[in-house]
Amino acid sequence: MNSVNRRSVLLAGLGAAGAGALAACSGSSGDADRTTALVKPSDPAVTAAEKKRTSTGKVHKPTLTAAPAMLELGGGVMAKSWAFDGRAPGKELRVSAGDTVAAELSNQLPDKTATSIHWHGLALRNDMDGVPPATQTAVRAGSTFTYRFIADTPGTYFFHPHVGVQLDRGLYAPLIVEDPKEPLSYDDEWVVVLDDWVDGVTGTPDEVFAELRRGMGGMDMGGHDTGGHDMSGMSGMNMSGDKGGASAAPSSSDSGDGMSMKFMLMGADSDLLGGDAGDVKYPYHLINGRVPADPDVYTGKPGRRVRLRIINAGGDTAYRVALGGHRMTITHTDGFPVEHQRTDALLIGMGERYDVLVTLADGVFPLVALAEGKNATGLALVRTGSGRAPKATVRPRELDGAVVTASKLRAADDVRLSPRKADRVHRVDLTGGMTKYNWAIDGKAFDMSDPTAAPLMVEEGQRVRLDFVNRTDMWHPMHLHGHTYQLGGSGPRKDTAIVLPKKKLSVVFDADNPGQWMLHCHNAYHGEAGMMALVAYRA
């Protein structure tokens, strides 16, 4: 077993796990020491919180088999990967708010590979959060584990592993929690899952991480590169003539000093993301598991109002999403309603979800996910009438129109947190860079073999503020397990938010779900390299 796989099994991080200690606390109480008692995932406080959730009594019992799969991505493109029940995305799991999920994970992965399932975005009981070793023991190959919890909050969610960089394989699927009192009026739904794809085409995520982990310290970077990909001194490097590869598989390039550049992406730049857009060169960008040359097609009728539930399941890519010939009305982000806002396009980082409404026109229209800063796209089609399908490389003018980011949204009145002074404030410094590929929180490596070593302490009932301070030259989608936070005083309620380079983002949440919860960058490779912390409740 190579060092990457061994580390993944032993530390059981995530497709955004690994390391990243916590940042300083503003209060005099500071961080916990070894004598501080923490609420454990199986403690009575966790059970008590679960009993407060409203239950319908209905139980869903899916079996999710994680196993090797040969996936057909369309257009004759085949990918040898891992998936749930032989398909990627996996089969949608749809329940009503208050229903109980009793999902059995059957681990049939090869090479004694352990895995888990994290139910991304759900505020569920702590021992079902799926984060080995913090909340459970990793599910060994050949074994099963049943996740049982009440899904009491309506919204658009998804599930994926929380071990190593398994997130960047095919092990993910949508989870839709319907609202029995749905206030929106629409005629149909379309779940749209975005993904950047490398596995089984040009390599594996473990191989990607191994290359990235070597960093860029051995290259002549002109004395620069403090966090992002500085291009100084790179003019003589063969970059294979592409900027990320929209369709063709990228070839290996070499810096001239023997350093392979098969997977590392250089020169990806985005104004929306504040500069450097990503680390990884992906051969394909998928919508609902399909390549642009052979896209997924939604068939509807003109004049019908459709709700799109858009999920970014990618490992390293933010997408700018637009539907040609249409404007979208944003209604939700990360499962929670916002004041409705019309837009031409939206920006969605890894782990984020957006719900939008569109009224369909007559014809054939491209739904395009532009890989922000990477000069590549994913494509699906909306067909409501006759007409020729657009080319796979189509880029509708809406992509260059008004683009909504989370910072421009406002929480709906019924989910906006009441004004209240924070009882606890934690400063969370995002640190590291490409030179040593040492992404971290507060410059420290979080040791998944000792997850409770230095947690960010909170107490049940507190209003908590997290001040994300991005000291790097790259953006980071920061995800908090088990809670939703609010951006600023009246921004949207989210569990994953983009923190731009050299910027500060303050979020607040109420500590109402006891246990131990991960806080990490949802870039699969940044998290695995080190950008992670533990938020823990005091017993």
N, C-alpha and C positions, 0 to 999 in steps of 0.2 A: 504493500500500500504506500503510495507516495505521500509526501509530507502534507500536501493540501488535503487529501482525503482523510489522513489520520487526524489532522487538526479538526476537520469538520466533524468527525465522529466523536472525538474526545471532548471538544468544547461545545458541540451541538449548538452552534450559533444560529444563524438564519441565512436566508437569502437576504438578509440585511442584518447580520448578527456579527458577533465576533468580539469586539472590544470597544471600550470607550468609557472611561470612568466618569463620575459625576463632577459637576462644577460646584463652585463655592456657593454656600447659602448665605443670604444676607443677614440672617438672624444670629444672635449670639449662641443659640443652641447648636448651630453648625451641623455637621454630618454625624451620623451614628458611629459609635465605636463598637467594639466587640461585646460590650455589656448591654447594648441597647436591644431590647426585645422587639422583634418584628412580627407582624401578622403573617403567619405562614399560609400557603395556598389552601391547606386543608383545615384551617382553624374554624371554630364556631362563628367568628365574625363574618367569614365568607358565606357560610351557610345561612346566617341571619340576613345578609344582604340579598341573597338569592330568594329567600322566602318573601321578601317585600315586592318582588316582581309579579305583575299581574299575569296569571296563567290561564290559558283557554282549556287546558287539559288535553289538547290534541298533541300527539307525539308522531314525529317523522323519523323513520328508521332507515336512512340510506346506508348502503355499504360502499365505501370508497376504497378501491384497490389500487395502490401505488405500485406500478410495475413498469418494466421496459416496454416501449411501444415504438413501432415504425409508423410515423405520422405522415399523412399525405397533406401537404400544405397548399395544394393546387398547382396547376400548370406543370404537373409531372415532378414537382419538387418533393423529395422524400427526406425525412429527418428521423434519425435514430435517437430517441429521447426517452424520457420517463414521463408517464402521464397517469391520471386517474382513469381507470377503466378504458384505456386505449384511445383516448381522444383529448385534444387540447384546443380550446379550453375544455375543461371537464363539463359534464352535464350540469346544467343550472339546478341549484337547490332553491326552491321557492316555498316560503312558509308565510303564515299570517302572524302579526304581532301578538305575542303571548303564547305562541306554540312552543313546544319543547322539541329540540333537535337531539336525537340519540343516534349519532353517526358513528358507525364502526369503521375504523381505519385498518385495512389489512395491508401490511407492509410486505410486498413481494419484490423489493428492489434487490439488485445483484450485489455481490462482493460484501456481504454482511453490512450493508449501508443502513444506518438508522435514519428515522425520519419522524415527522410530527405534522400536525395541522394547526395553524394559527387562523382564527376566525377574525379577519382583518376589519377593524372598525367597530366591532360589537362590544358593548359593555356587558360582559358576561361574567360568570363566576370564575375566580382566579385560577382554580385548579384545572380549568378546561381551556386555558388560553393557549396552550400548545407550545410552550417555550422551554425546551430542555436546556440545562437542568434546573432552571429557576422555578418552574411551576409543575414540571412532570419529568419523569425519566423518559429519555428518547425511546421510541417504539422500535425494537430490534427487528431486523429482517426475519421474516417468517412468523412474526407475532402480530397480534391485533390489540387495539385499544379503542374503547368507546367513549366518545365525547358527548356528554349529556348536559344541556343547559337550556334555559328559557331565552328565546330571542324576542325581547320585549320592545325593541325600538325599531319602528319602520324605517326602511331606507335601502340604499344600494350598497352592498358589501361584496367581498369575495374571500376566498380562503386559499391558503398556500402553505408550504412547509416553513419551518423556522429552524432549519439545520443547514449549516454551511451556505453554499450558494445555490441550493436546490431551487430557490425561487426562479432562477433564470433557466430552468428546464420547463417541461410542459405540465408541471404539477400545480395547477390552479383552476378555479372555476368560480362562476358568479354565485352569490348568495343574495337573494332578494327577499326582504321582509316586507310584506304588503301591509298597508294600513286599512283595517276594516272600515274606517271612517274616512276614506280617501277624499280630501278636499279638492283635488285637481280634477278637471274635466278633460278627458281625452278619449280617443277611439281605439287606440292600440298602443302596444309597447314594443320596443326593439332594444335588446340588451347588446351593447357594443363593447367588446373587450379588445384593448390595444396591447400589443406586445412587440418588443424587439427580440429578434430570434437569431441565435448562433448555434444552439445545441444540435449536434449531429449533422451540421452543414459544413462549417469550417473548423469546428473544434467543440470542446465542452466548456461549461462555465468554470470547472476546476482548472482547465488549461488557461482560460482567460485570466483567472485570478492569479495563477502562478506567474504569468508574464507581467501583469500589472504590479504584483507584489515586489518585483525586482526594482521598480521605480525607475526614475530617469537620472539618478545621481551619476551614472557612468557616462552620461552624454555631455557633450559640450553645449551647455545651455546659455552661453554668453554671460555667465555670472548671475543669471536670473532664475526664475521659477521658484517662487515662494509658496505657491499653492495650486495654481492652475497649470495649463500647458503653455509655457512661454515658447515662442517660436524662434527666439534669437539663436543664431548659430545653426539653424536647421535647414538652411537653403540648399545644402548639398545632399540632403537625405532623400532617398527614393521613397516617395509615399504612394507608389502604385497608381498614381494618376487619378485617385478618387478622393472624395471627402466623406466617405462613410459607406458608399456602395448601396444604391437603391435596389439593385437587382442582382448584379454579378457578385460572385463570391470573391472576397478580397484575397489577394495573394500576399505571401510573406514579403516583407521588405526588411532591409538591414541598414543600420546606421553607419556601417563602415567599420565599427569597432567590434562586430560580432554579436551585437545585441539584436535579437529577433524582434520584429515589429508586426507580427501576424495579427494581433488583436487590438493593440493600443491605437486609439484614434487621436490624430493630431489636427489642430486647426479648426475644430468645431467651435463656432462663435455665435452668440445670440444676444442681441440687445435686451430682449425680454428677460433673459436669465442673467443679465449683468456681466456677460463675458463668456467664459469657457462653458460649453454646453454638455460635455460628456467625455468619458474615458474610452469607450468601447466601440470598435468598428463592427457593426452588425451587417450581415449579408441581406437580411430581410426585415421588414417591418410589417406586422400582420394585423389585420382586423378580423376578429372572430376566426383566427387560425388560418387565414387565407392570404396568399401573396397577391400583390396588385395585378399580376397578369391573369389571375383567375379568381376574381373577388367574390366575397359573400354578397348576396343580393337580397334586399328587402323589397317585397312586392306589396303595393298598397293602391289606394284610389285617390285621385285628386280631391282636395278639399278636406281630407280626413286629418285629424289632429293626432299626432303620434308623440309619445313620450320616449325619448332616447335615454337609456341609462348607460353612461359611458364610464368605463373602468380602465385605468392604466395599470396593467399587470406587468409592465416592463421592468427591466433590471437597471437600466442606465439612461433612459431616454424620456424627456418631456415632449409632449406632442401639442401642436397647435391644430385644433380640430375645427373644420368648417364643412357645411353642406352646401355644395354649389347651387346657386339659384334660390337660396333661402336665407332667412335670418332665424336665429334661435332665441328662445326665451329661457334663460336659466332660472330654474325653480328650486334646486337643491344642490348642495355640495356635501360630500361625505355623509349622506343620509339625512341631513338636516335642512329644513326649508330656509330659503332666503327671500328677501324682497325681490320680486321678479325683475329681471333686467334683460333687455333685448341686446343682441350682439350679432356680429358677423362670425366671430370665431372665439374660441376659449383656449386657455393654456392649462394643461393638466399634467402634473408631475407624477412620478411613480408612487403608487399607493393611493392617489386621489381618485375621487369619483364625482361626476357631475351629472345631474338630471336636467334635460332641456325639453321644451315643447317646440314642435315645428308643425306648421300647416302645409301639407304637401301640395306642390304644384303638379302640372301635367307634363310628363315626359320621363327622361332618364337622367339622374343626377348623381354626381360623385360625392360621397362622404370621404373626405381626405384627412388623414392624420399626418401632418408634416412633422418629421422628426426634427425638433427645434435645434437649429444650428448644425445639422448633420447632412443637409442636402439630399434627403431621402424621404419617401412617403409610404404610408400604408393607405389602402383603398378598399372601400366597399361601395355598392351601388344602391340607389333607391329608384325603383322602377314603378311608375304609376300609369304609364301609357306607352305608345310606340316611340321608337327612336333608337338611334345607334348608341351603344355604350361608348363613353369617352375613353381615350387612351389611358394606359396604366400610369403614365407620367403626368396626368392632368393636374393642374394646380389652379383651382377656381379663384376668382378675384377676391372672394370673401376672406381668403387667408391673409390678404393685405389690407383688409378693412379694420373695423374696430375689434380689438381683442380684449376680452375680459379676463382678468386674473383675480384671485381670491381677495386681494387687497381692495378691489373695487366693489365688493359685495357687502351687504348688510344683513344681519340675521333677521329672520321674520320675528314679529313681535312675540309670538307664543313660545319661542325657544331662546329668546335673548336673555342672557343672565342679568339678574337684578344688580343694580350698582351696589358695590360693597368693597370695602378696603381689604386688600390681601392680607391674610394672616401669616402667610409664608411666601417668601420670594427666593427663587433659586436662579442664579445666573448660570447659563449653560453656554460655555465657550466652545465653539466648533473650531477645531484646529487641524493642522496637518497640510499635506500637499503631495504633489506628484514626485518630487525629488526622491523621497524615501517611501512614498505611498503609505504614509503613517496617519491616515485619517483617524481622528479621535475626538473625545470630549475632554476639554481642559488639559489636553496634552498627555493624558494618561490612558494606558491600555486597560480596558475592563476585562477582567479575567472570568470567562464563563465557567471555569472550573471552581471559582470561588465567588459566585454572583452577589452574595450579600456582604462583601468586604467593606464597601463604602457607599451605601445608598443615599439618594436624595430623599430625606425624610419628610413625610407628611403625616397628618393626623386626621382621622375621620371627622368630617364636619368643617374642615378648614376651606377657605378660599385660597387657592394657590396660584401664584403667578410665576411663569417661566419666562425669563429674558434670554432668548436665543441671540447670541452675539457671534456672528460669522466672521472669524478672523482669517478665513481662507480666501483664495481667489476663485472659488467655485461655489455654485449653488447646492443646497442640500434640502431634500424633502424630509422634514422631521416628523416622525410618527410616534404618538403616545398610545400605548395599549390600554384597554379597559375604560377609557374616558373620551369625552370630546371636550376640547377647549374652545374658547372664543378668541378670535383675533381682536385685540384691543378692547375698547369699551363697548363697541356695537357691531363689530365685524361678524363674519359668518362663524357658525359652530363647525369645527372640523376636528379630525383626528390626525390629519397629515397636512402639513403646510410648507410651502417653499420659503426658504430663508436665503435671500440673495447674498452674493459675496460682499464682504465689508459692510454689511447692514445688520441692524438689530430688529428683531421681531418679538414683541411681547404678547403672550397668550395667557388666559386665565381659565381655571377649571375649578369645580367643586369636588373635594375629596369625598366621594360618596360610594366608592366601590373598593372595599378593603382587600389588601393583598399585596403582591409584589408584581410590578409592571415594568416592561421594557420601554425605554425611550431611545429611539435610534434613527439614523439616516436610512431612508428606504431606497437609496442606491444600494443594490445588492452587494457591490464590491466595496463601497465605503464602509458599510456596516460590518462586513466580514473583516475588513482591515482594522477597524477599531472604533468607529463612531457610534458608541452605545453607552447607555447608563441604566441604572435600576432606580425606579421610583418605588419606595416602600413605605407602607403604613406602620406607624408605631403601635405596638400591641398595648 
